């Protein structure tokens, strides 16, 4: 087994302590493999043995993550149910589990704004996907656990949540046929945004500073690709920010057309200056999108299952959990990598 068993013996009893490996985040350059007790599930919960977990761009946002360190990160996960105290799921089922789920009864949920729900922001599983096992609380079992089709790999399962976030963001800004959509940043989130926008018959222009990613943007369907340092002679109906680079945000304000909307899919580590006169005079909009709701996850799973969105070609690196520090380095350098997946 992956987890280690330790035995203590006394004259009175034999005590069995079951531990598991976890990757504990202290900062981007200090992620330690530590032993922790394997979670014990309660009524209505399930225990999942992790088979694959993706490294998300938000995992790399040290200025954001370090506030709650040390902690076990990882929310793009798929695995096998090895224990179940739920009537809904059985041992042996292959699942993807969402880390955040809404309550479905607050004013935000009732208005369709599930990602603003307080329960969604507070909930999580125990401890995180960068571990060997995860305890899934009742709320996540009931509203955030999805059975993977037999022909869908665990690695593809890790892409359900990232794609769902893209689906929600584009729904918010109303990406549609005939629009000019500028995707700034062609990492994994940028490429997914390209693929979804092309499904909606939009014209997509993509930028990045990395030639490999520009090549991948073209392969993913972008109509035009440009180096980020190149000044573009264009006006976009929608701009989707998939980079936290400040020069990109400054350029976005030059490229947005009248009545256009800028989507903050990624954010910088400091405040941005908004040219308020342009926004007022040209009736522009700037919005953000955080996470995904069950409706987005369901649509994402369907798109991947029906092969309308190919995510297999976006997984460039597969590493052991013990190599997570190397994985963070690869993902952070953003050279020839797209999605890095850890396999305990």
C-alpha positions as CSV (number, residue, x, y, z in Angstrom):
1,X,0.0,0.0,0.0
2,X,1.0,3.6,-0.5
3,X,0.3,4.5,3.1
4,X,2.5,3.3,5.9
5,X,1.4,1.2,8.8
6,X,2.9,1.6,12.2
7,X,2.2,-0.7,15.1
8,X,2.5,0.0,18.8
9,X,2.1,-2.9,21.3
10,X,1.3,-2.8,25.0
11,X,0.2,-5.5,27.4
12,X,-3.3,-4.2,27.2
13,X,-3.9,-3.8,23.4
14,X,-2.5,-3.6,20.0
15,X,-2.9,-0.1,18.5
16,X,-2.8,0.4,14.8
17,X,-2.0,3.9,13.5
18,X,-2.4,4.4,9.8
19,X,-0.6,7.3,8.2
20,X,-0.3,8.8,4.7
21,X,2.0,11.0,2.7
22,X,1.0,14.6,2.2
23,X,2.8,17.4,0.5
24,X,2.6,20.4,2.9
25,X,3.0,23.8,1.4
26,X,5.1,26.4,3.3
27,X,6.0,28.6,0.4
28,X,6.6,28.0,-3.3
29,X,10.2,26.8,-2.6
30,X,9.4,24.9,0.5
31,X,7.0,22.0,0.0
32,X,7.6,19.1,2.4
33,X,6.5,15.5,2.2
34,X,5.1,14.8,5.6
35,X,3.3,11.9,7.3
36,X,-0.2,12.6,8.6
37,X,-2.9,10.4,9.9
38,X,-5.2,9.0,7.3
39,X,-8.5,10.8,7.6
40,X,-11.4,9.0,9.4
41,X,-14.7,9.5,7.7
42,X,-18.1,10.1,9.4
43,X,-21.6,9.4,8.4
44,X,-22.4,10.5,4.9
45,X,-18.8,10.9,3.9
46,X,-16.4,9.1,1.6
47,X,-12.7,8.5,1.5
48,X,-10.9,8.9,-1.8
49,X,-7.5,7.4,-2.7
50,X,-6.0,10.1,-4.9
51,X,-4.9,8.9,-8.4
52,X,-4.0,12.2,-9.9
53,X,-4.0,15.9,-8.9
54,X,-3.2,18.8,-11.2
55,X,-1.1,21.8,-10.1
56,X,-3.3,24.9,-10.6
57,X,-2.0,28.4,-11.5
58,X,-3.6,29.6,-8.3
59,X,-1.4,27.1,-6.3
60,X,1.6,29.0,-7.6
61,X,0.3,32.4,-6.3
62,X,2.6,32.6,-3.3
63,X,1.4,36.0,-2.2
64,X,-2.1,34.5,-1.9
65,X,-1.4,31.0,-0.7
66,X,1.2,31.8,2.0
67,X,-1.4,33.6,4.1
68,X,-2.7,30.2,5.2
69,X,0.5,28.2,5.2
70,X,1.4,25.6,6.2
71,X,-1.4,23.7,4.4
72,X,-2.0,20.9,2.0
73,X,-3.1,22.3,-1.4
74,X,-4.5,20.6,-4.4
75,X,-8.1,20.9,-5.7
76,X,-8.0,19.4,-9.2
77,X,-8.2,15.8,-8.1
78,X,-9.5,12.4,-9.2
79,X,-9.3,9.0,-7.5
80,X,-11.0,5.9,-6.2
81,X,-13.5,5.6,-3.4
82,X,-12.0,3.3,-0.9
83,X,-14.4,3.8,2.0
84,X,-18.0,5.0,1.9
85,X,-20.6,5.9,4.6
86,X,-22.8,7.5,2.0
87,X,-25.8,5.9,0.3
88,X,-25.0,7.8,-2.9
89,X,-21.6,6.3,-3.6
90,X,-19.9,2.9,-3.3
91,X,-16.4,1.7,-2.8
92,X,-14.6,1.2,-6.1
93,X,-16.2,4.0,-8.0
94,X,-13.8,6.4,-9.8
95,X,-14.6,10.0,-9.1
96,X,-13.8,13.6,-9.5
97,X,-14.5,15.7,-6.4
98,X,-15.0,19.5,-6.3
99,X,-13.4,21.2,-3.3
100,X,-15.9,24.0,-3.2
101,X,-19.7,23.6,-3.2
102,X,-22.5,26.1,-2.7
103,X,-25.3,25.8,-0.2
104,X,-28.1,26.3,-2.8
105,X,-30.3,28.2,-0.4
106,X,-28.7,31.6,0.2
107,X,-29.6,34.8,-1.7
108,X,-26.5,34.4,-4.0
109,X,-27.3,30.8,-4.9
110,X,-31.0,31.6,-5.5
111,X,-29.9,34.3,-7.9
112,X,-27.6,32.0,-9.8
113,X,-24.5,33.5,-8.3
114,X,-23.3,30.2,-6.6
115,X,-19.6,31.2,-6.6
116,X,-20.4,34.1,-4.3
117,X,-21.9,31.7,-1.7
118,X,-20.2,31.8,1.7
119,X,-20.5,28.1,2.0
120,X,-18.6,27.7,-1.2
121,X,-15.8,29.9,0.0
122,X,-15.5,28.2,3.4
123,X,-15.9,24.5,2.4
124,X,-13.1,22.2,1.4
125,X,-12.0,18.6,1.6
126,X,-9.6,17.1,4.1
127,X,-6.7,17.7,3.7
128,X,-6.1,18.5,0.0
129,X,-5.4,16.8,-3.3
130,X,-1.7,16.8,-2.8
131,X,-1.9,13.7,-0.5
132,X,-2.6,10.0,-0.7
133,X,-6.1,10.1,0.7
134,X,-8.9,12.8,1.0
135,X,-11.9,12.8,3.3
136,X,-14.9,14.3,1.5
137,X,-17.4,16.0,3.7
138,X,-21.1,15.5,3.3
139,X,-21.8,18.7,1.4
140,X,-19.1,17.8,-1.1
141,X,-20.4,14.3,-1.4
142,X,-23.9,15.5,-2.1
143,X,-23.1,18.4,-4.4
144,X,-19.6,18.0,-5.7
145,X,-18.8,14.4,-6.4
146,X,-19.0,13.1,-9.9
147,X,-18.5,9.5,-11.2
148,X,-15.9,9.4,-14.0
149,X,-17.0,7.5,-17.2
150,X,-15.0,4.3,-17.8
151,X,-13.2,5.7,-20.8
152,X,-12.1,8.9,-19.0
153,X,-8.7,8.7,-17.3
154,X,-7.9,10.1,-13.9
155,X,-5.6,12.6,-15.5
156,X,-8.5,13.9,-17.7
157,X,-10.6,14.0,-14.5
158,X,-8.2,16.6,-13.1
159,X,-9.1,18.9,-15.9
160,X,-12.9,19.0,-15.1
161,X,-12.5,21.8,-12.6
162,X,-10.2,24.1,-14.6
163,X,-12.5,23.7,-17.7
164,X,-15.6,24.4,-15.5
165,X,-14.0,27.7,-14.3
166,X,-13.6,28.7,-18.0
167,X,-17.1,27.8,-18.8
168,X,-18.4,30.0,-16.0
169,X,-16.2,32.9,-16.9
170,X,-17.3,33.0,-20.5
171,X,-20.9,32.6,-19.5
172,X,-20.6,35.7,-17.3
173,X,-19.3,37.9,-20.1
174,X,-21.5,36.4,-22.8
175,X,-18.9,35.1,-25.3
176,X,-20.7,34.4,-28.5
177,X,-20.7,33.9,-32.2
178,X,-19.0,36.6,-34.3
179,X,-17.3,38.3,-31.4
180,X,-13.6,39.1,-31.3
181,X,-12.1,37.5,-28.2
182,X,-8.6,38.4,-27.1
183,X,-7.1,35.9,-24.7
184,X,-4.0,37.4,-23.0
185,X,-1.8,34.6,-21.7
186,X,-1.7,31.2,-23.3
187,X,-1.0,28.9,-20.4
188,X,-3.4,26.2,-19.5
189,X,-6.3,28.6,-18.6
190,X,-5.7,30.6,-21.8
191,X,-5.7,27.5,-23.9
192,X,-9.0,26.3,-22.3
193,X,-10.5,29.7,-22.9
194,X,-9.4,29.5,-26.6
195,X,-11.1,26.1,-27.0
196,X,-14.3,27.1,-25.3
197,X,-14.5,30.4,-27.3
198,X,-14.0,28.5,-30.6
199,X,-16.8,26.2,-29.6
200,X,-19.0,29.3,-29.6
201,X,-17.8,30.4,-33.0
202,X,-15.9,33.5,-31.8
203,X,-12.8,34.8,-33.5
204,X,-10.0,34.3,-31.1
205,X,-6.7,36.2,-30.8
206,X,-4.1,34.9,-28.3
207,X,-1.0,36.5,-26.8
208,X,1.9,35.3,-24.7
209,X,5.6,35.9,-24.3
210,X,6.5,32.2,-24.7
211,X,6.8,30.8,-28.3
212,X,5.9,27.3,-27.2
213,X,2.7,28.5,-25.7
214,X,1.9,30.6,-28.8
215,X,2.4,27.4,-30.9
216,X,0.0,25.6,-28.6
217,X,-2.5,28.5,-28.8
218,X,-2.5,28.0,-32.6
219,X,-3.0,24.3,-32.2
220,X,-5.9,24.8,-29.8
221,X,-7.7,26.9,-32.4
222,X,-6.7,30.5,-32.0
223,X,-7.2,32.4,-35.3
224,X,-4.3,34.7,-34.6
225,X,-1.4,34.5,-32.2
226,X,0.9,37.4,-31.3
227,X,3.9,37.9,-29.0
228,X,2.8,39.9,-26.0
229,X,5.4,42.6,-26.7
230,X,3.8,43.2,-30.1
231,X,1.5,46.2,-30.3
232,X,-1.8,45.0,-31.7
233,X,-3.9,46.9,-34.2
234,X,-7.3,45.7,-33.0
235,X,-10.3,46.2,-30.8
236,X,-11.8,43.2,-29.0
237,X,-15.4,42.7,-27.9
238,X,-14.2,40.5,-25.0
239,X,-10.8,40.3,-23.4
240,X,-10.0,37.4,-21.1
241,X,-7.0,38.0,-18.8
242,X,-5.1,34.7,-18.2
243,X,-1.9,36.3,-17.0
244,X,-1.1,38.3,-13.9
245,X,1.5,40.4,-15.8
246,X,0.9,44.1,-15.3
247,X,1.9,45.1,-18.8
248,X,-0.9,42.8,-20.1
249,X,-3.5,44.6,-18.0
250,X,-2.2,48.0,-19.3
251,X,-2.4,46.7,-22.9
252,X,-6.0,45.4,-22.3
253,X,-7.3,48.8,-21.8
254,X,-5.9,49.9,-25.2
255,X,-7.4,46.8,-27.0
256,X,-11.0,46.7,-25.6
257,X,-13.7,48.0,-27.9
258,X,-16.6,50.2,-27.0
259,X,-19.2,48.3,-24.9
260,X,-16.5,45.6,-24.4
261,X,-15.9,43.6,-21.3
262,X,-12.6,42.6,-19.7
263,X,-12.7,39.4,-17.7
264,X,-10.2,39.1,-14.9
265,X,-9.7,35.3,-15.0
266,X,-6.2,35.8,-13.6
267,X,-5.2,38.7,-11.4
268,X,-1.9,40.5,-10.6
269,X,-0.4,40.7,-7.2
270,X,-1.2,44.4,-6.8
271,X,-4.0,46.8,-7.7
272,X,-4.5,47.9,-11.3
273,X,-5.2,51.5,-12.4
274,X,-8.4,51.8,-14.4
275,X,-8.7,54.6,-17.0
276,X,-12.1,55.7,-15.7
277,X,-12.8,58.3,-18.4
278,X,-12.5,55.6,-21.1
279,X,-14.7,53.3,-19.1
280,X,-17.3,56.0,-18.7
281,X,-17.1,57.4,-22.3
282,X,-17.0,54.0,-24.0
283,X,-19.3,52.1,-21.6
284,X,-16.8,49.4,-20.8
285,X,-17.0,46.7,-18.2
286,X,-14.5,44.9,-16.1
287,X,-15.6,41.8,-14.2
288,X,-14.0,38.8,-12.4
289,X,-14.8,35.2,-12.1
290,X,-13.9,32.9,-9.2
291,X,-14.3,29.1,-9.3
292,X,-17.1,27.1,-10.7
293,X,-20.6,26.0,-9.7
294,X,-22.1,22.5,-10.1
295,X,-23.8,23.5,-13.3
296,X,-20.4,24.4,-14.8
297,X,-18.8,21.2,-13.5
298,X,-21.5,19.1,-15.1
299,X,-21.1,20.9,-18.4
300,X,-17.4,20.5,-18.2
301,X,-17.6,16.8,-17.6
302,X,-20.0,16.4,-20.6
303,X,-17.7,18.3,-22.9
304,X,-14.7,16.2,-21.9
305,X,-16.7,12.9,-22.0
306,X,-18.1,13.7,-25.4
307,X,-14.6,14.7,-26.7
308,X,-15.8,18.1,-27.7
309,X,-12.9,19.5,-25.6
310,X,-9.7,17.5,-25.8
311,X,-7.7,17.9,-22.6
312,X,-5.3,15.0,-23.0
313,X,-3.0,17.0,-25.2
314,X,-2.7,19.7,-22.5
315,X,-1.1,17.4,-19.8
316,X,2.6,17.8,-20.5
317,X,4.2,16.6,-17.2
318,X,3.4,13.7,-14.9
319,X,5.3,13.4,-11.6
320,X,5.2,11.5,-8.4
321,X,3.8,13.2,-5.3
322,X,7.3,13.2,-3.9
323,X,8.4,15.3,-6.8
324,X,5.9,18.1,-6.1
325,X,8.7,20.7,-5.6
326,X,10.0,19.9,-9.1
327,X,6.4,20.2,-10.3
328,X,6.0,23.6,-8.9
329,X,9.3,24.7,-10.5
330,X,8.2,23.4,-13.9
331,X,4.8,25.0,-13.7
332,X,6.2,28.3,-12.3
333,X,8.9,28.6,-15.0
334,X,6.2,28.2,-17.7
335,X,8.7,27.2,-20.4
336,X,7.5,24.1,-22.2
337,X,4.8,23.0,-19.7
338,X,1.1,23.4,-19.7
339,X,-0.6,21.1,-17.1
340,X,1.6,19.4,-14.5
341,X,-0.2,16.4,-12.8
342,X,1.0,14.7,-9.7
343,X,0.4,11.0,-9.2
344,X,0.7,9.7,-5.6
